[in-house]
Amino acid sequence: MSSIKQTKIVIVGGGFGGVKAALELSSQKNCSVTLISDHVHFRYYPGLYHTATGGKRAGSQLQLDSLLKGRGVTFVRATVKSLDRENKVVVTEDGQSVSFDKVIFALGNITNYFGIKGLDEYSYGIKSIEEVERFKKHLHEQITSGGPDLNYVIVGGGPTGIELAGALPEYLRHIMKNHGIQDRTLTISVIEAVPKLLPRSPAKISEAVTKRLENLGITLLVNTAVQGQTADTLMAGDKPIKTQTVVWTAGVTNSPFFKTNNFKLTDRGKVEVDEHLQAEPDIYVIGDNANTMFSGMAQTALYDAEFIAENLTRELHGKTPKAYVPKKPISVIPVGPHWATVEWGKYAFAGFWGWFLHIFVDLVAFHDLESWPKASGQWMTAMSDSDEGICPTCAKE
């Protein structure tokens, strides 16, 4: 009795694109699926701003082994270092060699400081739980220390910066109330290098967000470039801003893996792909890494993963693969309590109904990776608040 040879599919990256591709392909009996990630957690990036302002850690991360449990996916925790095209092998930093018939790269982006002096040393980020916890610890220590008045600067007027700016005032007041502090002066600023916030959004959305943040007491400095940072000063627009808290949300760049391994890149560092999201024969690149129209958004990574899984399934069954058609994602950006912007096709609006939609967008996003019962539980956790392990006083709330 002859056995059917299984196609070995290796997926590199444990983010939206990588996990979704693994889950979609895991049901194919004539292929084996291996997921390689340097983290044991899946990061739910849309929830990190909430975790950074009092939300539970579980609202922005899920255990990969829990997501993959019972799906027949082999999980390898490792950092991929190189690609051996001739022998069809990916090599990890710890010396493992994982062979493939097809490989999908979904490595996501990394922070880009654009060479601005001091940012990598002194600024804070919210791109991981580790960064978030470092940031929250700093906030608590600074507020409770009795030091100088508090001046917070968020660099970047894109979605992440806007979300954080909207949530930060309430969270800081929450910390002060819990610690019985009533007389500390707060200043929160958003700096954006171009003339308007959310530069990729319609003018009416940018204007609505500008008004919303001003109503929340946020100082807005648009058309202002950052030149450098020290331990207590940020140089912006040739003027010093005294601050010990700068949050950098202004730039990302593609994973250096692709340049190191001689992929064909665009001027922006994205990987060139064909109509099947193929960079080279049997080598696919999706999500943030690929040069596609809406690259850089979580929904695009999920869409790419579903597309590539369907095409590989078609190929496994001897069918012609489909051509990739970019799909514009729905954009929902929460800005403070009970208010969010929405861009959905030709529709763009902001306010309470945007917030209402935002709540259910998160539920649907969790369901993209989990069953409805598990997604509902994760969603409920994501909506709750707790300064777990950061501050015992605030965690009692």
C-alpha positions as CSV (number, residue, x, y, z in Angstrom):
1,M,0.0,0.0,0.0
2,S,1.6,3.3,-1.1
3,S,1.5,6.3,1.1
4,I,0.7,9.8,-0.3
5,K,3.6,12.2,-0.1
6,Q,2.8,15.2,2.0
7,T,3.7,18.7,0.9
8,K,5.8,20.4,3.6
9,I,4.6,23.9,4.2
10,V,6.7,26.1,6.5
11,I,5.3,29.4,7.8
12,V,7.7,31.9,9.3
13,G,6.1,34.4,11.7
14,G,3.6,34.1,14.5
15,G,1.5,37.2,13.8
16,F,-1.8,37.7,12.1
17,G,-0.7,36.4,8.7
18,G,1.4,33.5,9.9
19,V,-1.1,32.2,12.4
20,K,-4.1,32.6,10.1
21,A,-2.2,30.8,7.2
22,A,-1.3,27.9,9.6
23,L,-4.9,27.5,10.8
24,E,-6.3,27.6,7.3
25,L,-3.8,25.1,5.9
26,S,-4.0,22.8,8.9
27,S,-7.2,21.1,7.6
28,Q,-5.4,19.9,4.4
29,K,-4.6,16.2,4.9
30,N,-2.1,16.0,2.1
31,C,0.3,18.6,3.6
32,S,2.2,19.1,6.8
33,V,2.3,22.6,8.4
34,T,5.1,24.0,10.5
35,L,4.9,27.4,12.1
36,I,8.2,29.0,13.2
37,S,8.0,32.0,15.6
38,D,10.5,33.7,17.9
39,H,7.7,34.2,20.5
40,V,5.4,31.8,22.3
41,H,2.6,34.5,22.2
42,F,0.5,35.9,19.4
43,R,0.4,39.7,19.8
44,Y,-2.9,41.3,19.2
45,Y,-1.6,44.6,18.1
46,P,-4.9,46.5,18.1
47,G,-5.2,45.9,21.8
48,L,-1.7,46.9,22.9
49,Y,-2.7,50.6,23.4
50,H,-5.4,49.4,25.8
51,T,-3.0,47.2,27.8
52,A,-0.7,50.2,28.0
53,T,-3.4,52.2,29.6
54,G,-4.8,49.8,32.2
55,G,-6.1,46.8,30.2
56,K,-5.3,43.2,30.9
57,R,-2.3,41.6,29.2
58,A,-4.6,38.8,28.0
59,G,-6.4,41.4,25.9
60,S,-3.4,41.8,23.6
61,Q,-1.7,38.5,23.6
62,L,-2.8,34.8,23.1
63,Q,-0.7,31.7,23.7
64,L,0.3,30.2,20.3
65,D,0.1,26.7,21.6
66,S,-3.5,27.3,22.7
67,L,-4.4,28.7,19.2
68,L,-2.7,25.8,17.5
69,K,-3.9,23.1,19.9
70,G,-5.5,20.1,18.1
71,R,-4.9,21.6,14.6
72,G,-2.0,19.3,13.6
73,V,0.5,22.3,13.3
74,T,4.1,21.7,14.4
75,F,5.3,24.8,16.3
76,V,9.0,25.6,16.4
77,R,10.1,28.5,18.7
78,A,13.1,29.9,17.0
79,T,14.4,33.0,15.1
80,V,14.9,32.3,11.4
81,K,18.4,33.5,10.2
82,S,18.8,32.4,6.6
83,L,17.1,30.9,3.6
84,D,18.8,28.1,1.6
85,R,17.0,28.4,-1.7
86,E,18.8,25.6,-3.5
87,N,18.2,23.0,-0.8
88,K,14.8,24.4,0.3
89,V,15.7,24.9,3.9
90,V,15.2,27.7,6.4
91,V,18.0,27.9,9.1
92,T,17.4,29.3,12.6
93,E,19.8,31.2,14.8
94,D,20.1,28.2,17.1
95,G,21.2,25.9,14.2
96,Q,18.0,24.1,13.3
97,S,17.4,23.4,9.6
98,V,13.7,23.1,8.6
99,S,13.1,21.8,5.1
100,F,10.1,22.9,3.0
101,D,8.3,22.4,-0.3
102,K,6.6,25.8,0.1
103,V,7.5,28.5,2.5
104,I,5.5,31.5,3.6
105,F,7.1,34.5,5.2
106,A,5.0,36.7,7.5
107,L,7.6,38.4,9.8
108,G,5.9,41.7,10.4
109,N,7.6,45.1,10.9
110,I,10.2,46.4,13.4
111,T,10.5,49.8,14.9
112,N,12.3,52.4,12.8
113,Y,13.8,55.5,14.5
114,F,15.1,57.0,11.2
115,G,18.5,57.4,12.7
116,I,17.3,60.1,15.2
117,K,19.8,60.3,18.0
118,G,18.6,59.2,21.5
119,L,15.3,57.7,20.6
120,D,16.3,54.1,20.8
121,E,17.8,54.7,24.3
122,Y,15.3,57.0,25.9
123,S,11.9,56.7,24.2
124,Y,9.2,54.1,25.1
125,G,7.2,51.9,22.7
126,I,4.0,49.9,22.9
127,K,4.7,47.2,20.2
128,S,5.0,44.3,22.6
129,I,3.9,43.3,26.1
130,E,7.5,43.8,27.3
131,E,7.5,47.4,26.0
132,V,4.0,48.0,27.4
133,E,5.0,46.9,30.9
134,R,8.2,49.0,30.9
135,F,6.0,52.0,29.9
136,K,3.4,51.4,32.6
137,K,5.9,50.9,35.3
138,H,7.5,54.2,34.3
139,L,4.1,56.0,34.4
140,H,3.4,54.7,38.0
141,E,6.9,55.5,39.3
142,Q,6.9,59.0,37.8
143,I,3.4,59.9,39.1
144,T,4.0,58.6,42.6
145,S,7.6,60.0,43.0
146,G,6.5,63.5,43.6
147,G,9.0,64.8,41.0
148,P,8.5,67.5,38.4
149,D,5.1,68.2,36.7
150,L,4.3,65.5,34.2
151,N,4.9,66.1,30.5
152,Y,4.1,63.3,28.1
153,V,4.9,63.4,24.4
154,I,3.6,60.9,21.8
155,V,5.5,61.0,18.5
156,G,3.4,59.9,15.6
157,G,-0.1,61.0,14.5
158,G,-1.0,57.7,13.0
159,P,-3.5,55.2,14.4
160,T,-1.3,53.9,17.3
161,G,-0.4,57.4,18.4
162,I,-3.9,58.6,18.2
163,E,-5.3,55.6,20.2
164,L,-2.7,56.0,22.9
165,A,-3.3,59.8,23.2
166,G,-7.0,59.3,23.5
167,A,-6.7,56.7,26.3
168,L,-3.8,58.2,28.3
169,P,-5.5,61.1,30.1
170,E,-8.1,58.9,31.7
171,Y,-5.5,56.3,32.7
172,L,-3.2,58.9,34.3
173,R,-6.1,60.3,36.3
174,H,-7.0,56.7,37.3
175,I,-3.4,56.2,38.7
176,M,-3.6,59.5,40.6
177,K,-6.9,58.8,42.1
178,N,-5.8,55.3,43.3
179,H,-2.7,56.8,45.0
180,G,-4.6,59.8,46.5
181,I,-2.7,62.3,44.3
182,Q,-4.8,65.4,43.2
183,D,-2.4,68.3,42.5
184,R,-0.1,67.1,39.8
185,T,-0.2,69.0,36.5
186,L,-0.5,66.9,33.3
187,T,0.5,67.9,29.8
188,I,0.0,65.4,26.9
189,S,1.2,66.3,23.4
190,V,1.1,64.6,20.0
191,I,3.8,65.4,17.5
192,E,3.3,64.7,13.8
193,A,5.9,65.5,11.1
194,V,3.3,66.2,8.3
195,P,0.6,68.9,8.4
196,K,-2.3,66.8,9.6
197,L,-3.1,63.8,11.9
198,L,-3.9,60.5,10.2
199,P,-2.4,61.6,6.9
200,R,-3.8,58.6,5.0
201,S,-7.3,59.2,6.1
202,P,-10.0,61.5,4.5
203,A,-9.8,65.2,5.6
204,K,-13.0,65.0,7.5
205,I,-11.7,62.1,9.7
206,S,-8.4,64.0,10.4
207,E,-10.4,67.1,11.3
208,A,-12.7,65.1,13.6
209,V,-9.8,63.5,15.4
210,T,-8.0,66.8,15.8
211,K,-11.1,68.3,17.4
212,R,-11.6,65.3,19.6
213,L,-8.1,65.3,20.9
214,E,-8.2,69.0,21.6
215,N,-11.4,68.5,23.6
216,L,-9.6,65.9,25.6
217,G,-6.9,68.5,26.4
218,I,-4.2,67.1,24.1
219,T,-1.7,69.6,22.7
220,L,-1.2,68.9,19.0
221,L,2.1,69.8,17.2
222,V,1.7,69.0,13.5
223,N,4.2,69.8,10.7
224,T,6.9,69.3,13.4
225,A,9.9,67.0,13.0
226,V,11.8,65.4,15.9
227,Q,15.6,66.0,15.8
228,G,16.8,64.1,18.9
229,Q,16.2,63.1,22.5
230,T,18.1,63.0,25.8
231,A,17.1,61.7,29.2
232,D,14.9,64.8,29.9
233,T,14.5,66.7,26.7
234,L,13.0,66.1,23.2
235,M,14.1,68.3,20.4
236,A,11.2,69.0,18.1
237,G,10.9,71.7,15.5
238,D,14.2,73.1,16.7
239,K,12.7,73.7,20.1
240,P,13.4,71.8,23.3
241,I,10.5,70.1,25.1
242,K,11.2,69.1,28.7
243,T,10.0,65.6,29.2
244,Q,11.0,62.3,30.7
245,T,8.3,60.4,28.8
246,V,8.4,60.1,25.0
247,V,6.4,57.4,23.3
248,W,7.6,56.6,19.7
249,T,4.9,55.4,17.4
250,A,6.0,57.2,14.3
251,G,7.9,54.6,12.2
252,V,8.3,51.0,11.3
253,T,10.4,49.3,8.7
254,N,10.4,45.8,7.1
255,S,12.2,42.9,8.8
256,P,15.9,43.0,8.1
257,F,15.7,39.3,7.2
258,F,14.7,40.1,3.6
259,K,17.6,42.4,2.9
260,T,20.1,40.0,4.5
261,N,18.8,37.1,2.4
262,N,18.8,39.0,-0.9
263,F,15.1,39.3,-1.6
264,K,14.1,41.8,-4.3
265,L,12.9,44.9,-2.4
266,T,11.2,48.2,-3.3
267,D,12.6,51.6,-2.4
268,R,10.4,51.3,0.8
269,G,12.0,48.0,1.7
270,K,9.0,45.9,0.9
271,V,9.4,42.6,-0.9
272,E,8.4,42.5,-4.5
273,V,5.7,39.8,-5.1
274,D,3.8,38.6,-8.2
275,E,0.1,38.2,-8.6
276,H,0.2,35.1,-6.4
277,L,2.1,36.8,-3.6
278,Q,5.1,34.8,-4.7
279,A,8.6,36.4,-4.3
280,E,10.3,33.4,-6.0
281,P,9.2,29.9,-7.0
282,D,7.7,28.2,-3.9
283,I,8.6,31.3,-1.7
284,Y,5.7,33.5,-0.6
285,V,5.6,36.7,1.3
286,I,2.4,38.2,2.9
287,G,1.2,40.9,5.2
288,D,3.4,43.7,6.3
289,N,6.4,42.3,4.4
290,A,4.9,42.3,0.9
291,N,4.6,45.2,-1.5
292,T,0.8,45.2,-1.8
293,M,-1.6,48.1,-1.8
294,F,-2.8,47.9,1.8
295,S,0.2,46.2,3.4
296,G,0.8,47.2,7.0
297,M,-2.7,46.5,8.5
298,A,-3.8,43.5,10.4
299,Q,-6.8,42.9,8.2
300,T,-4.6,42.8,5.2
301,A,-2.4,40.2,6.8
302,L,-5.5,38.0,7.5
303,Y,-6.8,38.6,4.0
304,D,-3.4,37.6,2.5
305,A,-3.2,34.5,4.7
306,E,-6.7,33.3,3.5
307,F,-5.7,34.1,-0.1
308,I,-2.4,32.1,0.1
309,A,-4.0,29.2,1.9
310,E,-6.7,29.0,-0.8
311,N,-4.2,29.2,-3.6
312,L,-1.9,26.5,-2.1
313,T,-4.9,24.3,-1.6
314,R,-5.9,24.8,-5.2
315,E,-2.4,23.9,-6.3
316,L,-2.3,20.8,-4.1
317,H,-5.5,19.6,-5.9
318,G,-4.1,20.4,-9.4
319,K,-6.1,23.6,-9.9
320,T,-5.0,26.9,-11.3
321,P,-4.2,29.5,-8.6
322,K,-6.2,32.7,-8.5
323,A,-4.7,36.2,-9.0
324,Y,-4.4,38.5,-5.9
325,V,-6.9,41.4,-5.8
326,P,-6.1,43.9,-3.0
327,K,-9.0,44.6,-0.6
328,K,-9.2,47.8,1.3
329,P,-9.5,47.1,5.1
330,I,-12.1,48.6,7.4
331,S,-10.3,51.1,9.6
332,V,-11.6,51.7,13.1
333,I,-9.6,53.9,15.5
334,P,-10.8,54.5,19.1
335,V,-10.0,58.0,20.4
336,G,-10.8,58.1,24.1
337,P,-13.9,56.8,25.9
338,H,-16.9,55.9,23.7
339,W,-15.6,57.6,20.5
340,A,-14.0,56.1,17.4
341,T,-13.5,56.9,13.7
342,V,-14.6,54.5,11.0
343,E,-13.6,54.2,7.4
344,W,-15.5,51.5,5.6
345,G,-15.4,51.6,1.8
346,K,-17.0,54.9,0.7
347,Y,-18.3,55.6,4.3
348,A,-16.4,57.6,6.9
349,F,-17.8,58.8,10.2
350,A,-16.8,59.3,13.8
351,G,-18.4,59.4,17.2
352,F,-20.3,57.0,19.6
353,W,-21.5,54.7,16.7
354,G,-17.9,54.3,15.7
355,W,-17.0,53.2,19.2
356,F,-20.0,50.8,19.1
357,L,-18.6,49.2,15.9
358,H,-15.1,49.2,17.3
359,I,-16.3,46.8,20.1
360,F,-17.6,44.3,17.7
361,V,-14.6,44.6,15.3
362,D,-12.4,43.2,18.1
363,L,-14.8,40.3,18.6
364,V,-14.7,39.4,14.9
365,A,-10.9,39.8,14.9
366,F,-10.6,37.2,17.7
367,H,-12.9,34.9,15.9
368,D,-10.6,35.0,12.9
369,L,-8.2,33.0,15.0
370,E,-10.5,31.1,17.5
371,S,-13.9,29.5,17.8
372,W,-16.8,31.7,18.8
373,P,-16.8,30.5,22.4
374,K,-13.0,31.1,22.9
375,A,-13.2,34.4,20.9
376,S,-16.0,35.6,23.1
377,G,-14.0,34.9,26.3
378,Q,-11.0,36.6,24.9
379,W,-13.1,39.6,23.9
380,M,-14.6,39.9,27.4
381,T,-11.1,39.8,28.8
382,A,-9.9,42.4,26.4
383,M,-12.6,44.8,27.5
384,S,-11.6,44.6,31.2
385,D,-9.0,46.7,33.1
386,S,-6.3,45.6,35.5
387,D,-2.7,46.8,36.1
388,E,-1.6,43.2,36.6
389,G,1.7,43.0,38.4
390,I,2.6,46.6,37.7
391,C,1.1,48.3,40.7
392,P,-0.6,46.4,43.6
393,T,-2.6,49.5,44.6
394,C,-4.1,49.9,41.1
395,A,-4.6,46.2,40.6
396,K,-7.0,46.1,43.5
397,E,-9.5,48.0,41.4
